[in-house]
Amino acid sequence: MPCSDTVKRPASGARRGESFLELLPVGVFFVDARWVIGQWNGKMAEWTGIKTEEALGRREPLSILGLRG
């Protein structure tokens, strides 16, 4: 029997997985190999007061969060 479920795709221009991160009840961010922030979900913005647009592209996420690495 064929499955009738459909997969909802992210909105146009959204990166893969970005919509899923916004659904999580926890703060999530990702950095690349150079420690540049590439993802910062809405819960991180809410908890830190740092808007997603301000966090993306910044380096050294621990210092942004007030932590020492």
C-alpha positions, 0 to 999 in steps of 0.5 A: 500500500503506498504511503500518502504522507508528504514531506513538507519542504522548507520555505524557499531560500531556507537551508535544509534543516533550518525549519526543524531547528526552529521547532526545537524547545532548546537553543541550538547553534552550529559552527564550521571548522573555523568556529564561524556560526552558521546556524542559530535558532530562535530559542538561542536568540530568545535565551541570549538576546542575540538576534539570529542575524547578528550571530550568523557569521560571527566567530568564537561562539563561546565568547559571544555566550560569555563563556571561556573556551 
